[in-house]
Amino acid sequence: MMRCTAALVISIAAAAPRPYLYYPSSDVWWVNETLFPEAGGSNRSVAALSALCDSTPGCMGFNTNGWLKNGSLSLAPATIDLYMVSPAPPPPPPTFLWPQPQSVSLGVGTMYVASQGFSLRQGDGPPISELVAAFERFPDLFFRHGEHPPLPGAAGGLVVSVANSSVPLDVGVDESYTLSAGVGASSIELHAATVWGALQGMQTLAQLLDFDYSAGSYTLPASVDIRDFPAFPYRGIMVDPARQFLPPSVLRRIIDSLTLVKMNVLHVHALDCDSFPVQVAPPFANLWAGSFSPRERYTAVELGALSEYGRVRGVSVIFEFDQPGHMGAMCVGYPELCPTPACSGAYGGDVLDPSSSSTLPAMQAVVDALVAASPSSSILHLGGDEVNPACWLASPSVVEWMAQHNLSTGEEVYGYFVARSNAMAVAAGRSPMRWEEVWRHFNTTLHPSTIIHAWLSSEALFQAASAGYRTVFSVDSRSYYLDYLGVQWNEVYGVDILEGLTNASSSKFILGGQLCMWGETVDASNVLSVIWPRAAAAAERLWSYNFDAAPSANNWDTIIRFAQLRCSFLEAGIPAPLPGVTNAGDMRPAWTVGSCESP
């Protein structure tokens, strides 16, 4: 992260009865302070302000705008100057890391890092392809101000050692790492349990690196000792190209943005009642007739490439086949897959027809396509939400089929689809992931590998976890639905996904959380600027889970770190509006879906 932090210059204000430390072009904004306009503010001399501070109980300093300070946390760049009482401890160096590491110790002072000739080296063992690819990407992230001649004593490289390089990417993989550096060391050291932890450590290093414009060199704190690991193994974002098509190039940029804050899952809600943009092999090759237009489709090659793009960056791509409801678009190419036109189109009423001999083979073909597109993922999301059984009961052919299969209720038909599709996923070596309605209806009859995706309340999250099922938090009423455009980042930051959990032993089954960017209010033109920077608030909580140790979003330390993070997003070319800006004027009309070709 590049930032214009003022160089620390210490001198004594000679006219003051107490000695003061002088910090040019700096301030400490996030402390209790008092403005003394009657003292003339910036019109008063430093001597007058220091005399006023000396006579004010508790005053520890002042800035040249006339604000008296009663303490300090860390310095920030400013257009004014700061004076703090000496020998009070100087403000510690700012740490703009996001998410906060589990353990971090940074020394006061500066060490230089040589950008010109900087080497990224792997430790012992054969080359690791993912690290080689990362080494090619990361210099641009490390050295955004270009390469500069090295200063004497500058660290000249990064040495990365990985304990087990053969561990594949998956939700739950060990992402721990340690990062260390110090004045006089020739290299920065990064040790990780897996390649995926090494990638997270490299991202932390990128945030730590600063640029000293006076010296013309990149810098780190004088000593660095970071020991870090995620609190939760699942830290994700869901996007919804079934409602507003998102080109692969946009999905790749979303993956890039996730890595900046150590998020590791992109959930692609690929299929829904509005469109079916995914290529499926014969005999169901015409399923993507349900796409918005021929240009708004994903080929099998594109989806496979997207999964690999995410994998080498430490991001698992999970595709969703939301069924048996929300599947009207599946029936555009094959009308026999839906029961009757009379009940299609109702919200949640676009259900598949269990009486058609084509339905299960078509479902299997879709599962096969999505499994083939994500060979490194152990999870396949199978939806299952908002199913309206009235459609089945209104269809004579389905009612006849129900009688033949000794089924008497729509609930039983629902269970039939859940069981069949779960079996398809399990047979393909995938854990089926389900929206929480599936848990509410079928509870512990579900296959034990099923992951419950809670979005209505935390109740299902905790119940399923207590029963030994893995769960993921996306509760919409608690700020995890990003299509609520008025929700601010501090509201997201305040969400504790474990709040209300009474069975502490079941917390190990709560994998983490996922923010949902439904497509009714965004398209490819603005999806990134609606996701960010709000989603970063959840990224820190899911990685650090620092509710006990860290201040709330209303604390200035958090606010300043968040502002610096936003700068790093902008530097990386990721749009991230100012906090508090919802860009509502840039949104498509609320609750719309459709094609980019629509006028």
C-alpha positions in Angstrom: 0.0 0.0 0.0 1.4 3.3 -1.0 0.7 6.4 1.1 2.2 9.8 1.8 3.1 9.4 5.4 5.1 12.4 6.7 8.7 11.8 7.6 9.2 12.0 11.3 11.4 15.0 12.2 12.0 15.7 15.9 13.0 19.1 17.3 12.2 21.1 20.4 10.0 24.1 20.4 12.3 26.5 22.2 9.7 29.0 23.3 7.7 26.4 25.3 8.2 25.7 29.0 7.8 22.0 28.3 9.8 20.4 25.5 7.7 19.4 22.4 8.3 16.9 19.6 7.7 18.4 16.2 5.9 16.5 13.4 5.7 18.4 10.2 2.7 17.7 7.8 1.2 15.4 10.4 -1.6 15.0 12.8 -3.3 12.6 15.2 -6.9 12.9 14.4 -8.4 10.0 16.3 -8.0 11.1 19.9 -10.0 13.3 22.2 -9.3 16.9 21.4 -10.6 20.4 22.0 -10.6 23.3 19.7 -9.9 26.7 21.2 -11.2 29.3 18.7 -10.8 32.0 21.3 -7.1 31.3 21.2 -7.0 32.3 17.6 -6.6 28.8 16.2 -4.2 28.8 13.3 -3.7 32.6 13.7 -1.9 32.0 17.0 1.8 31.3 17.2 3.3 28.0 18.2 4.5 29.6 21.4 1.0 30.8 22.3 -0.5 27.4 21.6 2.1 25.6 23.6 1.5 28.0 26.5 -2.2 27.3 26.3 -1.5 23.5 26.2 0.8 23.8 29.2 -2.0 25.6 31.2 -4.7 23.1 30.2 -5.0 19.9 32.4 -4.4 16.7 30.4 -3.1 18.5 27.3 -0.4 16.4 25.6 0.0 18.4 22.4 -1.6 20.5 19.7 -1.7 21.1 16.0 -1.2 24.3 14.2 -5.0 24.7 13.6 -5.5 25.2 17.3 -6.7 21.7 18.4 -5.4 20.5 21.7 -4.7 16.8 22.1 -5.0 14.7 25.2 -3.2 11.6 23.7 -2.2 9.9 20.5 -2.6 6.6 18.7 -0.7 7.0 15.5 0.4 9.6 13.0 -1.4 10.4 9.8 -0.4 12.7 6.9 -2.0 16.2 7.1 -1.6 19.7 5.7 -0.8 21.1 9.2 1.9 20.5 11.8 1.8 18.6 15.1 3.5 19.2 18.4 3.4 16.6 21.1 4.8 16.9 24.6 8.2 15.3 25.2 9.3 12.9 26.9 5.9 11.4 26.3 6.2 8.3 24.1 5.9 9.4 20.4 3.0 8.1 18.4 3.8 4.5 17.2 4.2 4.0 13.5 0.8 3.6 11.8 -0.2 0.1 10.7 -2.6 0.2 7.8 -3.0 -3.6 7.5 -6.4 -4.9 6.5 -7.4 -7.4 7.6 -5.5 -7.2 10.9 -3.1 -10.0 11.5 -3.5 -12.3 14.5 -0.2 -11.1 15.8 1.9 -8.2 14.6 4.9 -6.4 16.0 6.5 -3.6 14.0 9.6 -1.7 15.1 9.9 2.1 15.2 12.1 3.4 12.4 12.6 2.4 8.8 14.4 -0.2 6.8 14.8 0.2 3.0 13.8 -2.3 0.4 15.5 -2.4 -3.0 13.0 -2.4 -5.8 15.6 -2.6 -8.6 16.9 -6.1 -8.7 14.5 -7.3 -6.0 14.4 -11.1 -6.2 11.5 -13.4 -5.3 13.0 -16.7 -4.4 11.5 -20.0 -3.3 13.2 -21.9 -0.5 14.3 -25.5 -0.8 12.6 -27.9 -3.2 11.4 -28.0 -6.8 9.7 -24.9 -8.2 6.1 -24.5 -7.2 4.1 -23.3 -10.3 1.6 -21.3 -8.2 4.5 -19.4 -6.6 6.2 -18.8 -9.9 3.0 -17.3 -11.2 2.6 -15.2 -8.0 6.2 -13.9 -8.3 5.3 -12.7 -11.8 2.2 -10.8 -10.5 3.3 -9.4 -7.3 6.1 -7.0 -8.3 3.5 -4.7 -9.7 1.7 -4.8 -6.4 4.9 -4.3 -4.4 6.5 -1.5 -6.4 3.8 0.7 -7.9 6.0 3.7 -8.1 8.5 1.9 -10.4 11.9 0.6 -9.7 14.6 2.8 -8.1 18.3 2.3 -7.4 18.9 0.5 -4.1 20.1 2.3 -1.1 23.0 0.9 1.0 21.8 -1.9 3.3 18.4 -2.3 1.6 16.8 -5.7 1.7 17.1 -7.2 -1.8 14.6 -10.0 -2.0 11.8 -12.1 -0.6 12.5 -15.7 0.3 9.4 -17.9 0.5 9.4 -21.3 2.1 6.4 -23.7 2.1 6.2 -26.6 4.4 3.8 -28.7 2.2 3.6 -27.5 -1.5 1.3 -30.4 -2.6 -1.8 -29.4 -0.6 -4.5 -28.4 -3.1 -6.7 -25.4 -2.7 -9.9 -26.0 -0.9 -12.1 -24.4 1.8 -10.3 -25.2 5.0 -6.8 -25.4 3.7 -4.1 -24.1 6.0 -3.5 -20.4 5.2 -1.2 -19.6 8.0 2.1 -17.7 7.5 4.8 -15.8 9.3 6.5 -12.7 7.9 9.7 -11.3 9.2 12.2 -8.6 8.3 14.7 -6.2 10.0 17.3 -3.6 9.4 20.5 -5.2 8.1 18.8 -8.3 6.8 19.5 -9.0 3.1 16.1 -10.6 2.5 12.5 -10.6 3.8 11.5 -14.0 5.1 8.0 -15.6 4.5 7.2 -19.0 5.9 3.9 -20.7 5.2 2.3 -24.1 5.8 1.0 -24.2 2.2 1.2 -22.2 -1.1 -2.1 -20.6 -0.2 -0.8 -19.3 3.0 2.3 -17.9 1.2 0.0 -16.0 -1.1 -1.7 -14.4 1.9 1.7 -13.5 3.4 2.7 -11.8 0.1 -0.5 -9.7 0.2 0.4 -8.6 3.7 3.9 -7.6 2.6 2.3 -5.6 -0.3 0.3 -3.6 2.3 3.3 -3.0 4.5 5.5 -1.6 1.8 5.6 2.2 1.7 7.5 4.6 -0.5 9.8 7.3 0.9 9.7 10.1 -1.7 12.6 11.9 -0.1 14.9 8.9 -0.2 13.5 7.5 -3.4 13.2 4.0 -1.9 10.5 1.6 -0.7 10.5 1.0 3.0 9.2 -1.3 5.8 9.1 -0.7 9.5 12.6 -1.2 11.1 11.5 -4.7 12.2 8.6 -6.9 11.2 7.3 -9.9 13.0 3.8 -11.1 11.8 2.2 -14.4 12.7 -1.1 -14.8 11.0 -3.9 -17.2 10.1 -7.7 -16.8 9.3 -10.3 -17.2 12.0 -12.7 -18.7 9.4 -11.8 -20.9 6.4 -14.7 -19.6 4.2 -14.6 -15.9 3.4 -16.6 -15.2 0.3 -18.6 -13.0 -2.1 -21.6 -14.2 -4.2 -22.3 -12.6 -7.6 -25.4 -13.1 -9.7 -24.8 -13.3 -13.4 -28.1 -15.2 -13.9 -29.9 -11.8 -13.4 -27.4 -9.4 -14.9 -24.8 -11.1 -17.1 -21.2 -10.5 -15.9 -18.5 -11.1 -18.6 -15.6 -13.3 -17.6 -13.3 -10.3 -17.6 -15.4 -8.7 -14.9 -15.5 -12.0 -12.9 -11.7 -12.1 -13.1 -11.5 -8.5 -11.7 -13.7 -9.5 -8.9 -11.3 -12.4 -8.1 -8.4 -9.9 -8.2 -10.2 -7.7 -5.7 -11.0 -10.5 -3.3 -7.3 -11.3 -3.0 -6.6 -7.7 -1.8 -8.4 -8.5 1.5 -7.7 -12.2 1.8 -11.2 -13.4 0.8 -11.0 -16.9 -0.7 -14.4 -17.8 -2.2 -16.2 -16.5 -5.3 -19.7 -18.0 -5.4 -21.2 -17.7 -8.9 -25.0 -17.9 -8.8 -24.9 -18.9 -12.5 -28.4 -20.2 -13.1 -31.9 -18.9 -12.2 -35.3 -18.3 -13.5 -34.1 -15.2 -15.4 -31.4 -16.7 -17.6 -29.5 -19.9 -18.2 -26.1 -18.8 -19.6 -24.1 -22.0 -19.1 -23.0 -24.4 -21.9 -24.1 -28.0 -21.3 -23.1 -31.0 -23.3 -25.5 -32.9 -25.6 -28.2 -34.1 -25.4 -29.0 -30.9 -23.6 -26.9 -28.5 -25.5 -29.9 -26.2 -26.1 -30.3 -25.3 -22.4 -28.5 -22.0 -22.9 -31.4 -21.0 -25.2 -32.5 -19.6 -21.9 -29.7 -17.0 -21.8 -30.5 -13.3 -22.3 -28.8 -13.3 -25.7 -26.2 -15.4 -27.5 -23.5 -13.0 -26.5 -24.4 -13.4 -22.8 -23.3 -17.0 -22.3 -20.4 -18.8 -20.7 -18.7 -21.6 -22.7 -17.3 -24.6 -20.8 -13.8 -23.3 -21.7 -14.5 -19.9 -20.2 -15.9 -21.3 -16.9 -12.9 -23.7 -16.6 -10.5 -20.9 -17.2 -12.3 -18.8 -14.6 -11.9 -21.5 -12.0 -8.2 -21.9 -12.7 -7.8 -18.1 -12.6 -9.2 -18.1 -9.1 -7.3 -21.3 -8.0 -3.8 -19.9 -8.7 -4.7 -16.8 -6.7 -6.0 -18.8 -3.8 -9.7 -18.2 -4.6 -12.1 -21.2 -4.8 -14.8 -20.7 -7.5 -18.1 -22.3 -6.5 -20.9 -22.5 -9.1 -24.6 -22.7 -8.2 -27.4 -24.7 -9.9 -30.4 -23.3 -8.0 -33.2 -26.0 -8.3 -35.8 -27.3 -8.2 -37.3 -23.8 -8.0 -36.0 -20.7 -9.9 -35.6 -22.8 -13.1 -37.9 -21.3 -15.6 -35.0 -20.4 -17.9 -34.0 -24.0 -18.1 -37.3 -24.8 -19.7 -36.9 -22.3 -22.6 -34.8 -24.8 -24.6 -36.7 -27.8 -23.2 -40.3 -26.9 -22.3 -40.9 -30.5 -21.1 -38.8 -29.8 -18.1 -41.4 -27.6 -16.5 -44.9 -28.8 -15.4 -47.3 -26.4 -17.0 -47.2 -22.8 -18.4 -50.1 -22.0 -16.1 -47.8 -21.9 -13.0 -44.5 -20.7 -14.5 -43.5 -17.1 -14.0 -44.7 -16.9 -10.3 -41.8 -16.0 -8.0 -40.4 -19.3 -6.9 -43.0 -21.1 -9.0 -40.6 -22.0 -11.8 -40.1 -25.5 -10.6 -38.9 -28.5 -12.5 -41.3 -31.3 -13.5 -40.6 -34.6 -11.7 -42.9 -36.5 -14.0 -40.9 -35.8 -17.2 -38.4 -38.5 -18.2 -36.0 -35.7 -19.3 -35.8 -33.9 -16.0 -33.3 -36.0 -14.0 -31.0 -36.5 -17.0 -31.0 -32.8 -17.7 -30.2 -32.1 -14.0 -27.3 -34.6 -14.2 -26.0 -32.9 -17.4 -26.0 -29.5 -15.6 -24.2 -31.0 -12.6 -21.7 -32.6 -14.8 -21.0 -29.3 -16.6 -20.5 -27.3 -13.4 -18.3 -30.1 -11.8 -16.2 -30.2 -15.0 -15.9 -26.4 -14.9 -14.5 -26.4 -11.3 -12.2 -29.4 -11.0 -10.4 -28.0 -7.9 -13.5 -27.2 -5.9 -15.0 -29.7 -3.4 -18.3 -27.8 -3.2 -21.2 -27.5 -5.6 -24.0 -25.2 -4.6 -27.4 -26.7 -5.4 -29.7 -23.9 -4.2 -33.0 -25.2 -3.1 -34.6 -21.9 -1.8 -38.0 -20.4 -2.3 -39.7 -23.5 -3.7 -43.4 -23.2 -4.3 -45.0 -26.6 -4.3 -48.4 -25.2 -5.5 -47.2 -25.5 -9.1 -46.7 -29.3 -8.8 -50.1 -29.8 -7.2 -51.7 -27.8 -10.0 -50.3 -30.1 -12.7 -52.3 -33.2 -13.5 -49.3 -35.0 -14.8 -47.3 -34.3 -11.6 -50.2 -35.4 -9.4 -50.4 -38.6 -11.3 -46.7 -39.1 -11.0 -46.9 -38.5 -7.2 -49.5 -41.2 -6.8 -47.3 -43.6 -8.7 -44.5 -42.9 -6.3 -46.6 -42.9 -3.1 -46.1 -39.2 -2.6 -49.0 -37.1 -1.3 -47.6 -33.6 -0.6 -45.5 -31.0 -2.4 -43.1 -31.2 0.5 -42.3 -34.8 -0.5 -41.7 -33.8 -4.1 -39.4 -31.1 -2.9 -37.6 -33.7 -0.9 -37.4 -36.0 -3.9 -35.5 -33.3 -5.9 -33.2 -32.5 -2.9 -32.2 -36.1 -2.4 -31.6 -36.8 -6.2 -29.5 -33.7 -6.8 -27.5 -34.2 -3.5 -26.8 -37.7 -4.7 -25.5 -36.4 -8.0 -23.1 -34.0 -6.2 -21.9 -36.6 -3.8 -21.3 -39.1 -6.6 -19.1 -36.4 -8.3 -17.0 -36.0 -5.2 -18.7 -32.7 -4.2 -20.3 -31.5 -1.0 -23.7 -30.1 -1.8 -24.3 -26.6 -0.5 -27.9 -25.6 0.2 -29.8 -22.5 1.1 -31.3 -22.8 4.5 -34.9 -23.6 3.5 -33.5 -27.1 2.7 -32.4 -27.5 6.3 -35.7 -26.1 7.6 -37.6 -28.7 5.6 -35.4 -31.8 5.8 -33.1 -31.2 8.7 -30.8 -34.2 9.6 -32.2 -36.4 6.9 -29.8 -34.5 4.6 -26.6 -36.2 3.5 -24.0 -35.4 6.2 -21.7 -33.7 3.8 -24.3 -31.0 3.0 -23.3 -27.4 3.8 -26.2 -25.2 5.0 -26.1 -21.7 3.7 -28.1 -19.5 6.1 -29.7 -16.3 4.8 -32.9 -15.9 6.7 -31.6 -15.9 10.3 -28.8 -17.3 12.4 -31.2 -19.9 13.9 -30.7 -22.4 11.0 -26.9 -21.7 11.1 -26.6 -22.6 14.7 -29.1 -25.5 14.6 -27.3 -27.2 11.7 -23.9 -26.6 13.3 -25.1 -28.2 16.5 -26.2 -31.2 14.5 -22.7 -31.5 13.0 -23.4 -29.9 9.6 -21.1 -27.4 8.2 -22.7 -23.9 7.7 -22.0 -20.5 6.1 -23.5 -17.2 7.2 -25.2 -14.8 4.7 -28.0 -13.4 6.8 -29.6 -10.7 4.7 -31.2 -8.8 7.6 -27.7 -8.4 9.2 -26.1 -6.4 6.4 -24.6 -9.3 4.4 -26.8 -8.6 1.3 -25.0 -6.0 -0.7 -28.0 -5.2 -2.9 -29.3 -3.2 0.1 -27.6 -0.2 -1.2 -28.1 1.9 1.9 -26.1 -0.4 4.1 -22.8 1.2 5.1 -19.5 -0.4 5.7 -19.6 0.2 9.5 -22.8 -1.8 9.7 -21.2 -4.7 8.0 -18.1 -4.3 10.2 -20.4 -4.7 13.3 -21.7 -8.1 12.3 -20.5 -10.9 14.5 -21.5 -14.1 12.7 -21.3 -16.0 16.0 -23.5 -13.7 18.0 -26.2 -15.7 19.7 -24.3 -19.0 19.5 -24.9 -20.9 22.8 -23.3 -24.2 21.9 -19.6 -23.2 21.7 -18.5 -26.7 20.7 -20.4 -26.3 17.4 -18.5 -23.2 16.3 -16.0 -25.5 14.5 -18.8 -26.3 12.0 -19.4 -22.6 11.1 -17.1 -22.3 8.1 -17.4 -18.5 7.8 -19.5 -16.0 5.9 -20.3 -14.7 2.5 -21.7 -11.4 1.3 -24.3 -11.7 -1.5 -24.3 -9.3 -4.4 -27.6 -10.1 -6.0 -28.0 -8.8 -9.6 -31.2 -6.8 -9.5 -29.4 -3.6 -8.7 -26.1 -4.0 -10.5 -24.6 -5.0 -13.8 -21.0 -5.3 -15.2 -20.7 -1.5 -15.2 -20.9 -1.0 -11.5 -20.8 -4.3 -9.7 -17.3 -3.7 -8.3 -18.1 -0.3 -7.0 -21.1 -1.6 -5.2 -19.3 -4.5 -3.6 -16.3 -2.4 -2.5 -15.3 -1.0 -0.1 -18.2 -2.4 2.0 -17.3 -6.0 1.6 -13.8 -5.3 3.1 -15.5 -4.8 6.4 -16.6 -8.4 6.5 -13.3 -9.5 5.1 -11.5 -8.3 8.3 -14.0 -9.8 10.7 -13.9 -13.2 8.9 -10.1 -13.2 8.8 -9.3 -11.6 12.2 -12.5 -12.1 14.2 -11.2 -9.3 16.4 -14.4 -8.4 18.3 -12.7 -8.6 21.7 -9.3 -7.1 20.8 -10.2 -4.5 18.1 -12.1 -1.3 18.3 -15.5 -0.9 16.6 -16.0 0.7 13.2 -16.6 4.0 15.0 -13.0 4.1 16.3 -10.7 6.4 14.4 -8.0 3.8 14.1 -10.4 1.5 12.2 -11.7 4.4 10.2 -8.2 5.5 9.1 -7.2 2.0 8.2 -10.4 1.6 6.2 -9.6 4.9 4.3 -6.1 3.7 3.6 -7.5 0.4 2.3 -9.8 2.2 0.0 -6.7 4.0 -1.4 -5.1 0.7 -2.1 -8.1 -0.5 -4.0 -8.1 2.6 -6.2 -4.3 2.1 -6.8 -5.1 -1.4 -7.9 -7.7 -0.1 -10.4 -10.6 -1.4 -8.3 -13.4 1.2 -8.0 -14.3 1.8 -4.3 -16.5 4.8 -3.6 -16.1 7.0 -0.6 -17.5 5.5 2.6 -21.2 6.6 2.8 -21.6 6.8 -0.9 -24.1 4.3 -2.3 -24.0 5.4 -5.9 -27.8 5.0 -6.0 -27.9 7.3 -8.9 -25.7 4.9 -10.9 -27.8 1.8 -10.2 -30.1 0.2 -12.7 -33.7 0.7 -11.7 -34.4 -1.2 -8.5 -35.3 -4.9 -8.9 -34.7 -5.2 -12.6 -33.1 -8.0 -14.6 -32.2 -8.3 -18.2 -29.8 -8.1 -21.1 -27.0 -5.6 -21.8 -28.7 -5.2 -25.1 -31.8 -3.8 -23.5 -32.4 -0.1 -24.2 
